[in-house]
Amino acid sequence: MLNAAAIIELHDRLVDLWHRRPEEDGAPAGGEWLALVARQHRANFDLWHLEDEARAPGATDAELAAVKRRVDTTNQLRNDLAEEIDRALLAWLDERGLPNCDAPLNSESPGLMIDRQSILALKIWHTRDEIGRAGSAPGHAERNRERLGLLEEQRADLAHCLDRLWRETLAGARRFKLYRQMKMYNDPSLNPAIYGKKSG
């Protein structure tokens, strides 16, 4: 079910597609699993470009406030979908009597690792784009080539770790849990800046 190479291929294909045709869904055919990975990746893609907007030099205070609200909403979606990835994997494993509750616990779940893979795909795409950007300062392309090498190495390392965690989980030698992000700032009952204003 989980294969890091397939996830990397999907991430890269979708980043390229969405930069050319942002309105396209691009969800893969043939299964809910990769469609879920694609939805989580889309949240990261949208978040990346919202963060760019938030740093536009000429943006007004009102524009920045609107972007900030969209960043919060999109980041919440991103985290919710990473948790949903773990739920889907754990449900699949549960049908097979896994994970082994006596196995050592991995500190990071596959959903969080796939989220990191998604962000690396975005960094790699944008770094490649910077290498070829016309009119950039001297040395810009070379600096980005160095960055690209490091990013690709990090992605390969993470893919190896993700595949190993999945293999060991299937073998009963390791386990992972669903870790809830417990974001508080979007919850009106937990954010004092919200409930304090209402009660005042």
C-alpha positions as CSV (number, residue, x, y, z in Angstrom):
1,M,0.0,0.0,0.0
2,L,2.7,2.5,1.0
3,N,5.6,3.1,-1.4
4,A,7.8,6.1,-1.2
5,A,8.9,6.1,-4.9
6,A,5.2,6.2,-5.9
7,I,4.5,9.1,-3.6
8,I,7.6,11.0,-4.9
9,E,6.5,10.4,-8.5
10,L,2.9,11.6,-7.6
11,H,4.2,14.7,-5.7
12,D,6.5,15.7,-8.6
13,R,3.9,15.2,-11.3
14,L,1.3,17.2,-9.4
15,V,3.6,20.1,-8.5
16,D,4.5,20.4,-12.2
17,L,0.8,20.1,-13.3
18,W,-0.5,22.7,-10.8
19,H,2.1,25.2,-11.7
20,R,1.0,25.0,-15.3
21,R,-2.7,24.5,-14.7
22,P,-3.6,25.4,-11.1
23,E,-7.3,24.6,-11.7
24,E,-6.6,20.9,-12.5
25,D,-7.3,18.3,-9.8
26,G,-4.8,15.8,-11.1
27,A,-6.0,13.2,-8.6
28,P,-4.7,9.8,-9.6
29,A,-7.1,7.1,-10.8
30,G,-7.4,3.7,-9.2
31,G,-7.7,4.2,-5.5
32,E,-8.5,6.3,-2.5
33,W,-5.0,6.0,-1.0
34,L,-3.1,8.1,-3.5
35,A,-6.0,10.4,-3.9
36,L,-5.7,11.2,-0.2
37,V,-1.9,11.7,-0.6
38,A,-2.7,14.1,-3.5
39,R,-5.2,16.1,-1.4
40,Q,-2.7,16.5,1.3
41,H,-0.1,17.6,-1.2
42,R,-2.5,20.2,-2.7
43,A,-2.9,21.7,0.7
44,N,0.9,22.1,1.0
45,F,1.0,23.5,-2.6
46,D,-1.6,26.1,-1.8
47,L,0.0,26.9,1.5
48,W,3.4,27.5,-0.2
49,H,1.9,30.1,-2.5
50,L,-0.1,31.8,0.2
51,E,3.1,32.2,2.2
52,D,4.7,33.8,-0.9
53,E,1.7,36.2,-1.1
54,A,2.2,37.1,2.6
55,R,5.6,38.4,1.8
56,A,4.7,40.6,-1.2
57,P,6.4,44.0,-0.5
58,G,3.5,46.1,-1.7
59,A,0.7,44.2,0.1
60,T,-1.6,46.4,2.2
61,D,-2.4,45.5,5.8
62,A,-5.9,44.4,4.8
63,E,-4.4,42.1,2.1
64,L,-1.9,40.6,4.5
65,A,-4.7,40.0,7.1
66,A,-6.8,38.2,4.5
67,V,-3.8,36.1,3.4
68,K,-3.0,35.2,7.0
69,R,-6.6,33.9,7.5
70,R,-6.2,31.8,4.4
71,V,-2.8,30.5,5.6
72,D,-4.4,29.4,8.9
73,T,-7.3,27.6,7.2
74,T,-5.0,25.9,4.7
75,N,-2.5,24.9,7.3
76,Q,-5.3,23.3,9.4
77,L,-6.4,21.4,6.3
78,R,-2.8,20.3,5.7
79,N,-2.5,18.9,9.2
80,D,-5.9,17.3,9.2
81,L,-5.1,15.5,6.0
82,A,-1.7,14.3,7.3
83,E,-3.7,12.8,10.2
84,E,-6.1,11.3,7.8
85,I,-3.3,9.5,6.0
86,D,-2.2,7.9,9.3
87,R,-5.8,6.9,10.0
88,A,-6.1,5.3,6.6
89,L,-2.9,3.3,7.1
90,L,-3.8,2.3,10.6
91,A,-7.2,1.1,9.4
92,W,-5.6,-1.0,6.7
93,L,-3.1,-2.4,9.2
94,D,-5.8,-3.2,11.7
95,E,-7.6,-5.4,9.2
96,R,-4.3,-7.5,9.2
97,G,-3.8,-7.6,12.9
98,L,-1.2,-4.9,12.9
99,P,0.7,-3.0,14.1
100,N,2.2,-5.2,16.7
101,C,1.5,-3.4,20.0
102,D,4.7,-4.9,21.5
103,A,7.0,-3.6,18.8
104,P,9.2,-0.5,19.4
105,L,7.3,2.8,18.7
106,N,8.5,5.0,15.9
107,S,8.7,8.6,16.9
108,E,7.3,9.9,13.6
109,S,4.2,8.6,11.7
110,P,4.0,8.0,8.0
111,G,1.6,10.8,7.6
112,L,4.1,13.3,9.0
113,M,6.8,11.8,6.8
114,I,4.6,12.1,3.7
115,D,3.9,15.7,4.7
116,R,7.7,16.3,4.8
117,Q,8.0,14.6,1.4
118,S,5.4,16.9,0.0
119,I,7.3,20.0,1.2
120,L,10.5,18.6,-0.2
121,A,8.8,18.2,-3.6
122,L,7.8,21.8,-3.5
123,K,11.3,23.0,-2.5
124,I,12.9,20.9,-5.3
125,W,10.5,22.2,-7.9
126,H,11.1,25.8,-7.0
127,T,14.9,25.3,-6.6
128,R,15.0,23.9,-10.1
129,D,13.0,26.8,-11.3
130,E,15.4,29.3,-9.7
131,I,18.4,27.6,-11.4
132,G,17.0,28.6,-14.8
133,R,15.6,32.0,-13.8
134,A,16.6,34.7,-16.3
135,G,18.1,37.8,-15.0
136,S,19.2,36.4,-11.6
137,A,22.3,37.7,-9.9
138,P,25.7,36.1,-10.6
139,G,26.2,32.9,-8.6
140,H,22.4,32.5,-8.1
141,A,22.2,29.4,-10.3
142,E,25.2,27.7,-8.8
143,R,23.9,28.3,-5.2
144,N,20.6,26.7,-6.2
145,R,22.3,23.8,-7.8
146,E,24.0,23.1,-4.4
147,R,20.7,23.5,-2.6
148,L,19.1,21.1,-5.1
149,G,21.7,18.4,-4.4
150,L,21.1,18.7,-0.7
151,L,17.3,18.6,-1.1
152,E,17.4,15.6,-3.3
153,E,19.7,13.8,-0.8
154,Q,17.3,14.6,2.0
155,R,14.3,13.4,0.0
156,A,16.1,10.1,-0.8
157,D,17.0,9.7,2.9
158,L,13.4,10.3,4.0
159,A,12.0,8.0,1.4
160,H,14.4,5.2,2.6
161,C,13.2,5.8,6.2
162,L,9.5,5.8,5.2
163,D,9.9,2.5,3.2
164,R,11.8,0.9,6.1
165,L,9.2,2.0,8.7
166,W,6.5,0.4,6.5
167,R,8.4,-2.8,5.9
168,E,9.2,-3.1,9.6
169,T,5.5,-2.4,10.6
170,L,4.3,-5.1,8.2
171,A,6.9,-7.5,9.7
172,G,5.7,-6.7,13.2
173,A,9.1,-5.2,14.2
174,R,8.0,-1.6,14.6
175,R,4.8,0.4,15.1
176,F,3.5,3.9,14.8
177,K,0.6,5.8,16.3
178,L,-1.7,8.6,15.2
179,Y,-0.3,11.8,16.6
180,R,-2.9,14.5,16.8
181,Q,-1.6,18.0,16.1
182,M,-4.0,19.5,18.6
183,K,-3.8,22.9,16.9
184,M,-5.3,25.5,19.4
185,Y,-5.3,28.8,17.5
186,N,-8.2,27.9,15.1
187,D,-10.4,26.6,18.0
188,P,-12.5,29.5,19.4
189,S,-12.8,27.6,22.7
190,L,-9.0,27.3,23.1
191,N,-7.6,30.6,21.7
192,P,-7.8,33.4,24.3
193,A,-7.6,36.0,21.6
194,I,-10.9,34.7,20.3
195,Y,-12.9,33.7,23.5
196,G,-11.5,36.7,25.4
197,K,-12.9,39.1,22.9
198,K,-16.3,37.4,22.9
199,S,-16.6,37.4,26.7
200,G,-15.4,41.0,26.8
